[in-house]
Amino acid sequence: MAQNIPELYGSLVFNDRIMRNKLPKDMYKALKKTIQNGTHLELDVANSVAVAMKEWAIENGATHYTHWFQPMTNVTAEKHDSFISPAGDGQVIMDFSGKELVKGEPDASSFPSGGLRATFEARGYTAWDPTSPAFIKDGTLYIPTAFCSYSGEALDKKTPLLRSMETLNREAVKILHLLGNQDVKHVSTTVGPEQEYFLVDKDLYSKRRDLIFCGRTLIGAPAPKGQEMEDHYFGALKPRVAAYMHDLDMELWKLGIPAKTKHNEVAPAQHELAPVFDTTNVAVDHNQLTMEVMKKVADKHHMVCLLHEKPFEGINGSGKHNNWSMITDDGVNLLDPGKTPAENTQFLVFLMAVIKAVDDYADVLRISVASPGNDHRLGANEAPPAIVSIFLGDELTEVLKSIEKDEYFSNHGAVQMDIGAKVLPHFVKDNTDRNRTSPFAFTGNKFEFRMLGSAASVANPNIILNTAVAESLRQFSEKLKDVPAENMEHAVHELLKTVIKDHKRVIFNGNGYTDEWVAEAEKRGLYNLKTTPDALPMFISPKNVRLFLEHKIFTEQEIHSRYEIWLENYIKILHIESNTMCEMIQKDLMPALLSYMEQIARTASMKKAVSPDISTSGEAALLKKLTGLQEHMDHCLETLKADTLDAEKLSGSDSLAGAKAYQTKVLSDMETLRSYADQAETLLPDALLPYPTYGKLLFSI
C-alpha cells in the first residue's frame, strides 16, 4: 500500500506547523522570536510550550521524555523520565512543566571532561535548544539540549557549535552592511552531511570479536574479489539492501530528516545516504540521529550497520562529506557567484574569507576530523590526503589570478571584462571536474569538506569552520570599517588582491594523491599532519587558543579539556584494539592453526602407514610454512603485549607521549602481527576458522 509521504514527513516532530496549531498565538510568536533572534525564553512561554509538547507527545504514544545531548563522545546521551506525577490518591496525572522542558540535571561525572569535573563534582545541566525541534522516538519525547557542568563549562558539542554559529552570523552581517547590503539581519550556516556506511550480516558480525569491540576488522586476508571490477558503485541495489534503504527512508522522514539520495558506494557492501541541506545545528542533530536510526533499522533486517572509517583493509573506507555554505535571512546563498556586480563583490569577499580561513587554520581543521579510524583512511584511494588544500576549479582560479594581477578576465573567449571589485562572470555551477582527492572543494555554491570520517560528529569541523571564517570576516571589517562609501570599491579590490597573494598557496587543483604534491605542499609551507598524535598538539597552540578565546567559542579550560579528551580517546581506542587483537590471535586463529597443523601431520602419518614410499613432501612444506607463521605470531604477540603495557604506563603520566607510543609502537606491532595472521588465514580451510572471512562478510548480503 502506497504511503502518503508528505503526511508521513515530520509526523514525529514537534515542528512549526504543530506549534502553530497547539500554542496560543501570543506564545507561538514569543517562541518564534526566541528561535529566530536568539532572545531569552520567558518561563510563561516555556510552560505553555511544555503543555503543548506533552499533549502532542502523549497523543503520539509517548510515555517518557528525555533531554537528548551530545557529550564529548561520538554518540548521544539520554536519561528517560516518565510524564507521570502522583496525584495523592493512588492515581497519577501526566505532567510536564516549563522548568522540566528547559533544564535537566544529569550526572556529569561519568562523561568525558578532560579534567573539568572531578567524580565528586557530579552535577551537570542540560538546557533546551529551541532552534532544533523536539521529536518522538521509541515512545519517548526527545528534547535536543546543550550540556554543561555545574560551574558552566561546556561538556558537549552543541554549545560551542551554537556559539560558533552566532559568531559567524555577527561578523557576516557586519561585513555585508559595510558592502552596502543593509537589508540582511541574520546569516546562517547550512550543512548537508553525506553519510557512507557498510552493511554486513548480523550472524557473521556476531562471530567477529574485532567488529564487536572495535568496529573494524583487525585481521583478515583479502577476498578473491574486492572493488577492482568497479561494478558496485551506483550498481543495482540488492533486494535485502533495497528493503533496508526503504525502511530507513521511512523512519528518517518521520523524524523530519530530509534523506534525499541513496546508492551503492565503491566498495562491496558499502552504501551512501545524502540529505538535503539544513541549518547547521539541526543538521548536526539530524546526522547523529541518522546514525542511530541506521543501526536500529539494520538490526530489524538482521544486519549490522558499520560506521567505522576503515572496517576492512584493502578496500575503501567510509567518509562523511560536509557540504557547507552560508545563507542570509532573505534567502541568498553567499557562496553563489550571482549575476549582478553587487552579488559578485559579495561572493568574492566571502569566497576569500573561506580561503583565508582554511589556510590560516588548516591545522585545527585537520584536528577536527582526527581519530584513530580516520588515520587509517586519509590518503587512501577513496579519501583526501592529510594535507588540507582547496580545490576551486580552473575558471575560478583564473578569476582570482586576474584580480591579483589587475588584469582583464576572458571567459572562454567571451568579451573581456573588468574584474575589479564588482564584475565577475556568471559561470555555470559545477563547470569543472569534481576533484575527489581534494580535502576542501568548491562545488558551485558551497564547499565540500571531504576529510570527515563516517563515525564522526559533524559538530567539530563546523565549529572550526564557522569560527575561522568569522575571524577572516572580522579582519576584513577592520580594514574596511572607516572607508568612505565612494572609496569602498577600490578598497575591497585592494583587500582581495592582498588576501589572494597571501593565501593562494592553499589552492591546489591537481591530484592530491601524488608524491609530487606532498613535496610541493611542503615547499608551500602547508601542514602535513599525518596522524592524530601529530595533529592534536596544534589545538593548544597560541594562535588557535587566541582564536577560540577571542570569539568566545571555548574558555581556556574547555580548550585544554578537549585536548585531553581527544588524547585519552585515542589511547583508549588503540588499547582496546590491541587487547582485542591479542584475544583473536590466541583464542581464534592460533587454535585453528594448530588444529590444521595436527590434521596435516596425521595425514602425513597415514600416508606413510599405507606405504613408506609415498611422498609427504607437500605436507612437510606446508607444515614448515605454518610452523614458521606460528612462531612469528608468537613472537609478535609477546612484543605487542609488552609495548601495549609500556604505552599504557606512559599514558598515565604523559597523555601525548602515551598516544605517540601507541601510534608508533603498538600500531606498528599490530600491523606486523596482522601480516603473519593474514598469511596464515589464506592457508587455513574456512571450516576451521571460527570467524567469517572477508569474502563472506562483504558478499553475503
TORMARMAR-995367 format. One line per 3 residues: number of its first residue (from 1); their letters; for each residue x, y, z of C-alpha. Coordinates in Angstrom, 2 decimals, m for minus. Example, Ala and Ser with C-alpha at 12.3 -4.5 7.8 and 13.67 -1.06 7.14 Angstrom:
// residues 2
1> AS> 12.30 m4.50 7.80; 13.67 m1.06 7.14;
//
This chain:
// residues 701
1> MAQ> 0.00 0.00 0.00; 1.43 3.38 m1.04; 2.26 5.75 1.82;
4> NIP> 1.42 9.44 1.81; 4.95 10.84 2.07; 4.00 14.50 2.70;
7> ELY> 1.72 13.33 5.52; 4.38 10.96 6.89; 7.21 13.51 6.73;
10> GSL> 7.85 15.10 10.13; 4.91 13.26 11.71; 7.04 12.56 14.81;
13> VFN> 8.47 16.09 15.04; 7.19 18.99 17.15; 7.68 21.29 14.19;
16> DRI> 6.47 24.76 13.30; 3.11 23.52 11.97; 2.39 21.63 15.22;
19> MRN> 3.48 24.58 17.36; 1.28 26.97 15.40; m1.73 24.69 15.90;
22> KLP> m1.08 23.82 19.56; 0.15 27.09 21.07; m1.80 30.24 21.86;
25> KDM> m0.99 32.88 19.25; 0.99 35.13 21.60; 3.02 32.21 22.94;
28> YKA> 3.75 30.99 19.41; 5.02 34.44 18.43; 7.20 34.65 21.54;
31> LKK> 8.72 31.24 20.84; 9.37 32.12 17.17; 11.09 35.32 18.31;
34> TIQ> 13.35 33.25 20.57; 14.16 30.81 17.78; 14.81 33.46 15.12;
37> NGT> 16.59 36.11 17.21; 18.15 34.05 19.99; 16.34 36.05 22.67;
40> HLE> 15.73 34.79 26.20; 12.82 32.38 26.67; 10.45 33.53 29.42;
43> LDV> 9.11 30.94 31.88; 5.46 31.52 30.96; 6.30 30.77 27.33;
46> ANS> 8.26 27.67 28.37; 5.30 26.46 30.45; 2.91 26.95 27.54;
49> VAV> 5.25 25.11 25.16; 5.73 22.29 27.69; 1.98 21.71 27.99;
52> AMK> 1.51 21.68 24.22; 4.55 19.47 23.70; 3.38 16.98 26.35;
55> EWA> m0.13 16.78 24.90; 1.20 16.24 21.39; 3.72 13.63 22.59;
58> IEN> 1.08 11.67 24.53; m1.26 11.79 21.53; 1.55 10.13 19.58;
61> GAT> 2.13 7.36 22.15; 4.94 8.86 24.22; 5.12 7.99 27.92;
64> HYT> 8.54 9.48 28.72; 10.70 12.45 27.85; 14.47 12.83 27.68;
67> HWF> 16.94 15.66 27.35; 18.98 14.42 24.38; 22.54 15.74 24.29;
70> QPM> 25.94 15.20 22.69; 28.73 14.70 25.23; 32.39 14.59 24.22;
73> TNV> 31.98 11.21 22.56; 30.77 10.37 19.06; 27.44 9.15 20.40;
76> TAE> 24.49 10.86 22.06; 23.26 10.56 25.63; 19.79 10.38 27.14;
79> KHD> 18.09 9.80 30.51; 14.38 8.96 30.33; 11.79 10.34 32.77;
82> SFI> 8.10 9.47 32.63; 5.38 12.09 32.43; 3.59 10.56 35.43;
85> SPA> 3.17 12.54 38.62; 1.42 11.08 41.74; m1.95 12.74 42.39;
88> GDG> m2.08 11.84 46.12; m4.99 9.41 45.92; m3.19 6.45 44.46;
91> QVI> m3.67 7.89 40.99; m1.22 9.63 38.65; m1.52 12.50 36.24;
94> MDF> 0.59 13.16 33.15; 2.61 16.28 33.90; 5.44 18.22 32.24;
97> SGK> 6.45 21.75 33.23; 8.36 24.54 31.54; 11.16 24.08 34.08;
100> ELV> 11.46 20.40 33.09; 11.46 21.40 29.43; 14.23 23.98 29.60;
103> KGE> 16.56 22.36 32.16; 17.59 18.89 33.26; 20.19 17.67 35.76;
106> PDA> 22.03 14.55 34.57; 25.11 13.24 36.34; 28.12 14.97 34.74;
109> SSF> 30.90 12.98 36.44; 30.77 9.90 34.23; 31.14 11.70 30.90;
112> PSG> 34.50 12.72 29.40; 35.51 16.10 30.82; 39.27 16.27 30.35;
115> GLR> 39.75 17.21 33.99; 36.99 19.84 34.09; 34.95 17.75 36.54;
118> ATF> 36.04 15.51 39.39; 33.97 12.43 40.20; 32.60 14.04 43.36;
121> EAR> 31.53 17.12 41.33; 28.69 15.24 39.74; 26.10 17.87 38.91;
124> GYT> 25.58 18.87 35.30; 22.83 20.67 33.43; 21.08 20.18 30.12;
127> AWD> 19.48 23.23 28.51; 16.84 23.10 25.76; 17.91 24.21 22.29;
130> PTS> 14.62 25.61 20.93; 16.15 26.06 17.45; 16.31 22.26 16.99;
133> PAF> 12.84 20.68 17.09; 11.84 18.00 19.59; 10.82 14.61 18.24;
136> IKD> 9.41 11.24 19.30; 11.40 8.02 19.10; 10.51 4.66 20.67;
139> GTL> 7.72 6.10 22.81; 9.87 8.91 24.23; 9.81 12.65 23.60;
142> YIP> 13.37 13.69 22.70; 14.32 17.28 23.52; 17.61 18.42 21.91;
145> TAF> 19.73 20.13 24.56; 23.11 21.59 25.36; 25.11 20.06 28.25;
148> CSY> 27.24 21.98 30.73; 28.82 21.49 34.14; 27.61 22.95 37.44;
151> SGE> 30.12 25.79 37.02; 29.08 26.49 33.43; 31.78 24.81 31.33;
154> ALD> 30.57 23.25 28.07; 30.74 19.45 28.30; 29.21 18.86 24.89;
157> KKT> 29.49 19.64 21.19; 26.27 21.60 20.73; 27.20 24.51 22.99;
160> PLL> 30.36 25.57 21.13; 28.59 24.89 17.82; 25.82 27.34 18.70;
163> RSM> 28.46 29.84 19.84; 30.31 29.49 16.52; 27.10 29.96 14.51;
166> ETL> 26.33 33.18 16.36; 29.92 34.40 15.91; 29.79 33.86 12.16;
169> NRE> 26.35 35.47 11.98; 27.62 38.59 13.74; 30.73 39.01 11.57;
172> AVK> 28.93 38.16 8.31; 26.15 40.71 8.92; 28.75 43.34 9.81;
175> ILH> 30.69 42.91 6.54; 27.51 42.77 4.45; 26.41 46.10 5.90;
178> LLG> 29.82 47.59 5.06; 29.40 46.33 1.49; 26.09 48.17 1.26;
181> NQD> 23.72 45.26 1.84; 21.77 46.81 4.71; 18.71 44.56 4.38;
184> VKH> 20.35 41.46 5.84; 19.65 40.92 9.53; 20.92 37.36 10.00;
187> VST> 23.28 34.87 8.33; 23.04 31.14 8.97; 25.46 28.41 8.05;
190> TVG> 23.97 25.37 6.37; 25.26 21.82 6.17; 24.37 18.72 4.17;
193> PEQ> 26.41 15.79 5.53; 26.64 12.81 3.16; 26.91 9.57 5.13;
196> EYF> 28.76 6.43 3.95; 28.33 3.08 5.70; 28.73 m0.71 5.36;
199> LVD> 26.08 m3.40 5.85; 27.04 m6.90 6.99; 25.00 m9.92 8.03;
202> KDL> 24.26 m9.96 11.76; 25.14 m13.64 12.25; 28.52 m13.15 10.61;
205> YSK> 29.16 m9.97 12.58; 28.48 m11.75 15.89; 31.31 m14.21 15.19;
208> RRD> 33.96 m11.49 14.91; 35.10 m10.03 18.21; 37.07 m7.30 16.38;
211> LIF> 33.89 m5.96 14.75; 32.01 m6.20 18.05; 34.62 m4.43 20.19;
214> CGR> 36.38 m2.20 17.67; 34.00 m1.66 14.75; 36.74 m2.74 12.33;
217> TLI> 38.48 m5.97 11.36; 41.93 m6.27 12.92; 42.87 m9.36 10.91;
220> GAP> 41.53 m10.73 7.66; 43.01 m11.76 4.32; 41.60 m10.09 1.20;
223> APK> 38.70 m11.78 m0.59; 39.44 m13.15 m4.07; 37.39 m10.23 m5.39;
226> GQE> 37.34 m6.75 m3.92; 36.38 m3.50 m5.63; 38.72 m3.84 m8.60;
229> MED> 35.92 m4.61 m11.07; 34.27 m1.28 m10.21; 30.88 m2.96 m10.51;
232> HYF> 29.38 m1.95 m7.16; 29.42 1.86 m7.42; 25.91 3.04 m8.40;
235> GAL> 25.05 m0.60 m9.15; 21.56 m2.06 m8.83; 20.53 m2.40 m5.20;
238> KPR> 20.27 m5.96 m3.92; 16.78 m6.80 m2.58; 17.88 m7.01 1.04;
241> VAA> 19.70 m3.67 0.82; 16.84 m2.01 m1.08; 14.38 m3.12 1.63;
244> YMH> 16.67 m1.71 4.30; 17.05 1.62 2.50; 13.29 1.90 2.02;
247> DLD> 12.60 1.37 5.71; 15.46 3.72 6.63; 13.97 6.49 4.50;
250> MEL> 10.56 5.99 6.11; 11.96 6.21 9.64; 14.10 9.25 8.82;
253> WKL> 11.25 11.06 7.10; 9.01 10.54 10.13; 11.69 12.34 12.16;
256> GIP> 11.82 15.23 9.70; 15.25 14.25 8.36; 15.33 15.12 4.65;
259> AKT> 17.01 11.95 3.35; 17.30 12.53 m0.38; 19.84 10.31 m2.16;
262> KHN> 20.81 6.66 m1.67; 23.14 4.45 m3.69; 25.82 1.78 m3.62;
265> EVA> 29.32 3.11 m2.94; 32.63 1.91 m4.39; 33.47 m0.94 m2.01;
268> PAQ> 31.40 m4.13 m1.82; 28.75 m3.90 0.95; 29.26 m0.12 1.11;
271> HEL> 26.47 2.42 0.61; 25.70 6.12 0.97; 22.85 8.34 2.13;
274> APV> 22.73 12.08 1.48; 20.24 14.57 2.97; 19.08 17.99 1.81;
277> FDT> 20.87 20.95 3.43; 19.69 22.26 6.81; 20.74 24.85 9.38;
280> TNV> 23.99 23.64 10.90; 22.91 22.74 14.44; 19.80 20.98 13.10;
283> AVD> 21.92 19.16 10.50; 24.30 18.01 13.25; 21.40 16.73 15.36;
286> HNQ> 19.91 15.04 12.31; 23.18 13.33 11.44; 23.58 11.96 14.97;
289> LTM> 20.01 10.71 14.77; 20.60 9.29 11.29; 23.49 7.15 12.54;
292> EVM> 21.35 5.82 15.40; 18.42 5.03 13.10; 20.73 3.36 10.55;
295> KKV> 21.87 0.89 13.20; 18.37 0.32 14.55; 16.83 m0.35 11.12;
298> ADK> 19.75 m2.62 10.15; 19.06 m4.73 13.23; 15.43 m5.21 12.14;
301> HHM> 16.74 m6.55 8.82; 19.13 m8.91 10.64; 22.09 m6.84 9.52;
304> VCL> 24.63 m4.59 11.22; 25.48 m1.10 10.01; 29.22 m0.39 10.30;
307> LHE> 30.15 3.28 10.61; 33.88 2.84 11.28; 36.09 4.82 8.92;
310> KPF> 38.04 1.73 7.79; 36.25 m1.51 8.72; 38.06 m3.57 6.07;
313> EGI> 41.68 m3.44 4.98; 42.43 m3.10 1.28; 39.11 m1.59 0.20;
316> NGS> 37.62 1.87 0.54; 36.77 3.18 3.96; 33.78 5.37 4.73;
319> GKH> 33.74 9.15 4.94; 31.22 11.86 5.62; 31.28 14.83 3.24;
322> NNW> 30.40 18.09 4.98; 28.74 20.34 2.38; 28.90 23.82 3.93;
325> SMI> 27.58 27.21 2.91; 26.19 30.48 4.28; 22.73 31.88 3.64;
328> TDD> 21.12 35.22 4.52; 17.72 35.65 6.14; 16.38 36.79 2.76;
331> GVN> 17.45 33.52 1.13; 20.70 34.50 m0.64; 23.50 31.92 m0.71;
334> LLD> 26.66 33.92 m0.06; 28.77 31.37 m1.95; 26.69 31.67 m5.12;
337> PGK> 28.58 33.87 m7.62; 25.39 35.65 m8.68; 24.71 37.69 m11.82;
340> TPA> 24.98 41.32 m10.73; 28.04 43.40 m9.80; 26.92 43.71 m6.15;
343> ENT> 26.44 39.94 m5.88; 29.85 39.40 m7.50; 31.59 41.57 m4.90;
346> QFL> 29.74 39.86 m2.09; 30.67 36.42 m3.42; 34.34 37.29 m3.84;
349> VFL> 34.61 38.67 m0.30; 33.05 35.58 1.26; 34.98 33.24 m1.03;
352> MAV> 38.26 34.82 0.03; 37.19 34.74 3.68; 36.83 30.96 3.41;
355> IKA> 40.14 30.55 1.55; 41.96 32.66 4.14; 40.28 30.76 6.99;
358> VDD> 41.28 27.36 5.61; 44.87 28.50 5.09; 45.20 30.18 8.49;
361> YAD> 43.57 27.31 10.39; 44.37 24.23 8.31; 45.95 22.62 11.37;
364> VLR> 42.85 22.87 13.53; 40.60 21.82 10.62; 42.74 18.67 10.40;
367> ISV> 42.28 18.17 14.14; 38.51 18.48 13.77; 38.47 15.22 11.78;
370> ASP> 41.25 13.42 13.68; 40.61 9.93 15.04; 42.41 6.57 15.02;
373> GND> 39.94 5.25 12.45; 40.30 8.24 10.16; 44.10 7.96 10.31;
376> HRL> 43.69 4.61 8.51; 41.55 6.23 5.80; 43.10 9.61 4.99;
379> GAN> 45.36 9.42 1.98; 43.97 6.11 0.74; 42.43 5.77 m2.70;
382> EAP> 38.98 6.97 m1.73; 39.91 9.75 0.69; 41.76 13.06 0.53;
385> PAI> 45.28 13.30 1.99; 46.04 14.68 5.45; 47.29 17.89 3.77;
388> VSI> 44.50 20.47 3.80; 44.15 22.29 0.46; 41.35 23.92 m1.54;
391> FLG> 40.08 22.96 m4.98; 38.47 25.87 m6.87; 38.48 24.63 m10.45;
394> DEL> 40.35 26.21 m13.33; 37.97 29.04 m14.16; 37.57 30.43 m10.65;
397> TEV> 41.31 30.09 m10.09; 41.86 32.20 m13.20; 39.41 34.80 m11.88;
400> LKS> 41.49 35.15 m8.72; 44.70 35.42 m10.75; 43.13 38.23 m12.76;
403> IEK> 42.24 40.11 m9.58; 45.74 39.63 m8.17; 47.39 40.93 m11.34;
406> DEY> 44.87 43.70 m12.12; 44.21 42.08 m15.47; 41.09 41.64 m17.56;
409> FSN> 39.43 38.26 m17.35; 38.35 36.46 m20.51; 35.61 33.89 m20.02;
412> HGA> 36.19 31.17 m22.65; 36.66 33.64 m25.47; 33.83 35.93 m24.40;
415> VQM> 34.21 39.70 m24.24; 36.87 40.71 m21.76; 35.52 42.25 m18.56;
418> DIG> 37.00 44.46 m15.90; 37.33 42.13 m12.96; 37.68 45.00 m10.46;
421> AKV> 35.81 44.56 m7.23; 32.42 44.30 m8.85; 32.40 42.31 m12.06;
424> LPH> 32.61 38.55 m12.08; 31.47 36.36 m14.99; 28.43 34.29 m14.12;
427> FVK> 29.89 30.89 m14.75; 27.79 27.74 m14.75; 27.82 25.84 m11.47;
430> DNT> 29.99 22.72 m11.43; 31.69 23.77 m14.65; 34.83 21.94 m13.56;
433> DRN> 35.61 18.31 m12.85; 35.00 17.05 m9.30; 38.34 16.54 m7.59;
436> RTS> 37.88 13.56 m5.27; 41.44 13.95 m3.99; 40.79 17.43 m2.60;
439> PFA> 40.02 17.76 1.11; 38.14 21.04 0.61; 36.48 21.58 m2.75;
442> FTG> 34.31 24.40 m4.10; 31.37 22.79 m5.87; 29.42 25.69 m7.38;
445> NKF> 27.65 27.29 m4.41; 29.17 25.51 m1.42; 32.37 23.99 m0.10;
448> EFR> 32.63 20.24 0.40; 34.90 19.31 3.31; 35.70 15.69 2.50;
451> MLG> 38.07 14.68 5.30; 35.48 13.65 7.91; 35.29 10.02 8.93;
454> SAA> 31.92 8.28 8.75; 31.52 7.77 12.52; 32.43 11.35 13.45;
457> SVA> 30.11 14.02 14.75; 29.90 16.81 12.20; 29.85 19.34 15.05;
460> NPN> 33.65 19.59 15.40; 34.55 20.58 11.82; 31.67 23.05 11.65;
463> IIL> 32.69 24.69 14.94; 36.14 25.25 13.46; 34.92 26.29 10.02;
466> NTA> 32.37 28.78 11.37; 34.87 30.32 13.76; 37.76 30.51 11.28;
469> VAE> 35.59 32.16 8.61; 34.19 34.56 11.23; 37.77 35.56 12.08;
472> SLR> 38.54 36.25 8.39; 35.41 38.38 8.10; 36.30 40.24 11.31;
475> QFS> 39.69 41.14 9.87; 38.07 42.28 6.62; 35.66 44.52 8.55;
478> EKL> 38.53 46.06 10.49; 40.19 47.07 7.22; 37.00 48.41 5.63;
481> KDV> 35.09 49.97 8.53; 36.47 53.51 8.09; 36.48 53.55 4.28;
484> PAE> 34.11 56.18 2.76; 31.38 54.76 0.54; 32.83 56.36 m2.58;
487> NME> 36.16 54.57 m2.00; 34.72 51.19 m0.99; 35.01 49.57 m4.43;
490> HAV> 38.73 50.31 m4.65; 39.33 49.29 m1.01; 37.59 45.94 m1.50;
493> HEL> 39.58 45.31 m4.66; 42.87 46.03 m2.88; 41.82 43.85 0.05;
496> LKT> 41.02 40.94 m2.26; 44.36 41.34 m4.07; 46.25 41.18 m0.78;
499> VIK> 44.33 38.15 0.51; 44.84 36.26 m2.76; 48.60 36.91 m2.68;
502> DHK> 48.87 35.88 0.96; 46.76 32.70 0.76; 46.92 31.34 m2.80;
505> RVI> 49.34 28.68 m1.56; 46.39 26.67 m0.20; 44.71 26.46 m3.63;
508> FNG> 45.54 23.23 m5.47; 43.52 21.80 m8.35; 45.69 18.75 m9.10;
511> NGY> 45.96 15.16 m7.87; 46.32 15.15 m4.10; 47.49 11.53 m4.01;
514> TDE> 50.87 12.04 m5.68; 54.28 12.24 m4.01; 54.88 15.36 m6.07;
517> WVA> 52.03 17.13 m4.28; 53.41 16.13 m0.87; 56.75 17.69 m1.84;
520> EAE> 55.06 20.75 m3.34; 52.88 21.22 m0.24; 56.00 21.16 1.94;
523> KRG> 57.57 23.87 m0.25; 54.42 25.95 0.14; 54.61 25.60 3.91;
526> LYN> 51.38 23.63 4.28; 50.82 21.27 7.18; 51.04 17.51 6.68;
529> LKT> 49.74 16.19 9.98; 49.53 12.50 9.14; 48.28 11.09 12.43;
532> TPD> 46.11 12.17 15.33; 49.06 12.48 17.78; 50.86 14.63 15.18;
535> ALP> 47.85 16.93 14.87; 46.42 17.29 18.38; 49.15 19.46 19.97;
538> MFI> 48.30 22.15 17.42; 44.90 22.56 19.10; 46.54 24.27 22.09;
541> SPK> 48.98 26.37 20.02; 48.81 30.11 20.88; 47.18 31.18 17.60;
544> NVR> 44.38 28.62 17.93; 43.80 29.31 21.62; 43.60 33.01 20.76;
547> LFL> 41.02 32.32 18.02; 38.72 30.40 20.37; 39.08 32.85 23.26;
550> EHK> 38.54 36.00 21.20; 35.35 34.63 19.67; 34.22 33.08 22.97;
553> IFT> 33.86 29.60 21.45; 35.73 27.92 24.30; 37.17 29.05 27.59;
556> EQE> 40.83 28.23 28.16; 39.77 25.36 30.45; 37.43 24.00 27.78;
559> IHS> 40.22 24.11 25.17; 42.61 22.09 27.30; 39.89 19.69 28.42;
562> RYE> 39.06 18.86 24.80; 42.72 18.33 24.02; 43.00 15.87 26.92;
565> IWL> 39.75 14.10 25.97; 40.94 13.55 22.39; 44.28 12.17 23.58;
568> ENY> 42.56 9.89 26.08; 40.11 8.71 23.44; 42.95 7.89 21.02;
571> IKI> 44.79 5.93 23.72; 41.69 4.01 24.82; 40.72 3.02 21.28;
574> LHI> 44.17 1.66 20.44; 44.37 m0.10 23.80; 41.07 m1.86 23.12;
577> ESN> 42.21 m2.76 19.61; 45.49 m4.21 20.89; 43.74 m6.32 23.53;
580> TMC> 41.13 m7.50 21.04; 43.77 m8.49 18.51; 45.66 m10.48 21.12;
583> EMI> 42.46 m12.32 22.03; 41.60 m13.08 18.40; 45.05 m14.44 17.66;
586> QKD> 45.24 m16.51 20.86; 41.66 m17.74 21.10; 40.53 m17.86 17.46;
589> LMP> 43.32 m18.04 14.90; 46.04 m19.90 16.78; 43.83 m22.85 17.86;
592> ALL> 42.58 m23.16 14.27; 46.16 m23.07 13.01; 47.33 m25.74 15.47;
595> SYM> 44.32 m27.90 14.64; 45.14 m27.69 10.94; 48.80 m28.49 11.58;
598> EQI> 47.70 m31.54 13.55; 45.46 m32.66 10.66; 48.32 m32.29 8.20;
601> ART> 50.67 m34.26 10.46; 48.08 m37.05 10.81; 47.57 m37.10 7.05;
604> ASM> 51.31 m37.47 6.51; 51.47 m40.30 9.10; 48.53 m42.10 7.46;
607> KKA> 50.18 m41.87 4.05; 53.40 m43.31 5.43; 51.42 m46.08 7.13;
610> VSP> 49.93 m47.05 3.77; 53.31 m47.06 2.07; 56.70 m45.79 3.22;
613> DIS> 57.42 m44.80 m0.37; 54.53 m42.30 m0.66; 55.82 m38.73 m0.72;
616> TSG> 54.80 m36.44 2.08; 56.89 m33.51 0.88; 53.78 m31.37 0.31;
619> EAA> 52.60 m31.89 3.86; 56.11 m31.26 5.17; 56.44 m27.99 3.21;
622> LLK> 53.03 m26.77 4.38; 53.79 m27.75 7.97; 57.07 m25.87 7.80;
625> KLT> 55.34 m22.77 6.47; 52.58 m22.91 9.08; 55.08 m23.56 11.86;
628> GLQ> 57.09 m20.54 10.76; 53.99 m18.35 10.78; 53.04 m19.67 14.20;
631> EHM> 56.47 m18.82 15.60; 56.35 m15.32 14.08; 52.90 m14.74 15.57;
634> DHC> 54.03 m15.98 18.99; 56.95 m13.56 18.92; 54.82 m10.66 17.64;
637> LET> 52.16 m11.33 20.27; 54.68 m11.01 23.09; 56.08 m7.82 21.57;
640> LKA> 52.60 m6.33 21.17; 51.66 m7.16 24.76; 54.89 m5.67 26.13;
643> DTL> 54.66 m2.48 24.06; 50.98 m2.06 24.96; 51.83 m2.34 28.65;
646> DAE> 54.64 0.22 28.26; 52.37 2.62 26.36; 49.65 2.24 28.98;
649> KLS> 52.08 3.07 31.79; 53.44 6.06 29.87; 49.93 7.35 29.24;
652> GSD> 49.31 7.59 32.96; 51.92 10.33 33.34; 52.02 11.94 29.88;
655> SLA> 49.00 11.60 27.57; 50.75 12.89 24.46; 53.78 10.64 24.96;
658> GAK> 51.45 7.72 25.58; 49.43 8.45 22.42; 52.64 8.62 20.38;
661> AYQ> 53.81 5.32 21.88; 50.54 3.69 20.85; 50.84 5.22 17.38;
664> TKV> 54.50 4.42 16.69; 54.93 1.12 18.56; 51.59 m0.54 19.27;
667> LSD> 50.07 0.18 15.85; 53.28 m0.94 14.17; 53.26 m4.17 16.20;
670> MET> 49.65 m4.78 15.22; 50.41 m4.29 11.52; 53.33 m6.73 11.70;
673> LRS> 51.27 m9.32 13.57; 48.43 m8.89 11.10; 50.70 m9.59 8.14;
676> YAD> 51.55 m13.04 9.54; 47.95 m13.70 10.67; 46.60 m12.89 7.21;
679> QAE> 49.15 m15.16 5.57; 48.11 m17.98 7.90; 44.42 m17.35 7.17;
682> TLL> 44.97 m17.83 3.44; 46.31 m21.34 4.14; 43.56 m22.45 6.51;
685> PDA> 40.31 m24.12 5.38; 37.30 m21.88 6.03; 35.70 m24.70 8.02;
688> LLP> 38.43 m24.43 10.65; 38.22 m20.65 11.03; 35.99 m19.66 13.96;
691> YPT> 35.25 m16.28 12.36; 33.92 m15.39 8.87; 36.35 m14.32 6.15;
694> YGK> 36.28 m11.09 4.16; 34.65 m12.95 1.30; 31.68 m13.93 3.47;
697> LLF> 31.39 m10.55 5.20; 31.49 m8.47 2.04; 29.43 m10.61 m0.31;
700> SI> 26.84 m12.30 1.91; 24.01 m9.78 1.64;
//
